[in-house]
Amino acid sequence: MNESPARSALAGRTAWARSMQTPLREFLGTETGSATVLLVATVAALAWVNIDSSSYETLWQTDLSIRIGESGISQDLRDWVNSGLMTFFFFVVGLEVRREFDVGELRQRRRLALPVLAGLGGMFVPVAIYLAINAGDSSTHGWGVAMSTDTAFALGMLALVGPGFPDRLRAFMLTIIVVDDVVALLVIAFVYSAEVAVGALLIAVGVFGLILLLHAARVRFGLVYFILAAAAWVALFESGLDPIVLGLAMGLITWAYPAGRGELERATDLFRSFREQPTPEQARSARAGLQSAVSPNARLQYLYHPWTSYVIVPIFALANAGIVVNGGFLSHAYSSPITLGIVFGYVIGKPLGIVGLSWVVTGLSRSRLRPPVGWGALIGGGAIAGIGFTVALLIATLAFQGQQLQEAKLGVLTAALTASLLSWLVFRATALLPRRLRIRALLGTSETPVDLALPVDLERDHLRGPNDAPVTVVEYGDFECPYCGRAEPAVRELLADFGDVRYIWRHLPLSDVHPNAQRAAEAVEAAADQGAFWEMHDVLLDHQDDLRPRDLVAYAEQLSLDVERFRDDLQRQRWAPRIEEDVDSADLSGVTGTPTFFVNGRKHDGAYDIGALSAAVRAAGARAAIHQ
């Protein structure tokens, strides 16, 4: 079953560039793009307030009231941004946390302990530094400003200052950042909120309890949840607690799950019924079937995440980042314990807390709990966590007023700039290390989780490449799937470029959408029985529109096979059990579509072009070299 690919035979193909993003990659990609927009909004706020501070303040202090009869809520425009729009921001953060917990990196619960502890360390150390610098001063009550990392800005800047660094660092940092977001919201609710009105709070709790009951009953009417969430928000507002905590809570209860093959096949059947009988009733059934195949978490992230990243957070920056800058203010502020406490808390305390707690936990657990990346990457990630923009400014507006508020804002902005520079220096220094040290500093020595349920069996699986290759690429494919056909040139180019990669093909015929896929899979196994698996494999992918039984027999003749034996195998479906074994292994590995790739047992959640596959192979090869 082994075929060593000749480089000449595999060259000359055009790679297919297609972006198949996972939710986490989409989340991080959006944050990367929004970092630039957020930076522009910050610069715009600073320019505006220094050109015409009166118009800046006049706009954001404009009163806006929402009333129904005699009841209503009245706030200035800045407060509506901070407590209203930011609720949606934390809703999206909660969605991402729940997604990671259900189907992402944190689905393995033991992986949760280290980032949670590191996140707590990354909060307590900055707060301790702030309190030490402000000891004996009334400004100590502003300690909450120095604790929380900005999700959007930090992850966006991480991609900008550390390109090419491990994706697992971003996932690890996302968990750390979310931990301090949760704690920061609790601090806002219980430390920086006004006196609590118990009656209104009980109403909010009761409404949220009703939301939980509807959620448990699998009620899917979004408008109902929106109305109830709005009622809970108003009740929290009237209670004196900051209502943005509701956004995070709503996100955390929104479940995430991968699309199952059963749901996908049911959606296909419903759409086929609509195609045959295009009535409003069939349209509604088809739409419901399609929606049920995708988790509410994924649908809501797709809907709201671009709005929070490109609209809400930049508006927040525009409303809150404006400070009047002049020589007198800067000289005073940079000697103020508020500014210095925030700057040193973020720039020194954040990386010290995150890296220090990770190191202590790794030692105490005897490396059973350790970072998923190398220490160089973790130091760079810890440094970028010193960007505390959004939540820091939010807490500053609650903790300070007047001159102290301006000093706090300057500290937050200075810390963000310094943390970005420090992170870049760490990444740059790591890139200058010798190759082996650089790989260890970036990737570490922790084992990657294995997603492939059925390990590669050289006696059973069909193999291209050397038997003892350090990197194995497994593809679950369908010979009638057009995406598999478009991915094939990239696979061939990958094998041509890397001499130390072995490639495995496993069957996943999607018979509900590809009527000839099952028979084609059986045909290639019948050819394999005569020593021609890869020859038939290549022919079928080159002729995906011609996979009828007579076409398959013609290909057998073309390859000089024993045609009568080949035809008999197809008629008796001799190889159907072999195909079913691959399908079962795909189900156990969480595969629902084709093509799906695994690189050294880890599911490849990215584009299938030559660039993305090559990057995954290089990373797997580097990690394999560390463990040799």
Secondary structure, DSSP 4 states (H G I P E B T S, - for coil): -EEPPPHHHHTTPPPP------HHHHHHHHHHHHHHHHHHHHHHHHHHHHH-HHHHHHHHT-EEEEEETTEEEEEEHHHHIIIIIHHHHHHHHHHHHHHHHHHSGGGSGGGTHHHHHHHHHHHHHHHHHHHHHTTTSGGGGGGGGGS---HHHHHHHHHHHSTT--HHHHHHHHHHHHHHHHHHHHHHHHTSS----HHHHHHHHHHHHHHHHHHHTT---HHHHHHHHHHHHHHHHHHTS-TTHHHHHHHHTS---PPPHHHHHHHHHHHHHHHHS--HHHHHHHHHHHHHTS-HHHHHHHHHHHHIIIIIHHHHHHHH------HHHHHHHTTSHHHHHHHHIIIIIHHHHHHHHHHHHHHHTTTSS--SS-HHHHHHHHHHTT--HHHHHHHHHHH--HHHHHHHHHHHHHHHHHHHHHHHHHHHHHHTS-HHHHHHHHH-SPPPPP--SS---TTTSEEES-TT-SEEEEEEE-TT-HHHHHHHHHHHHHHHH-TTEEEEEEE---TTT-TTHHHHHHHHHHHHTTT-HHHHHHHHHH-TT--SHHHHHHHHHHTT--HHHHHHHHHTTTTHHHHHHHHHHHHHTT--SSSEEEETTEE--S--SHHHHHHHHHHHHHHHHHT-
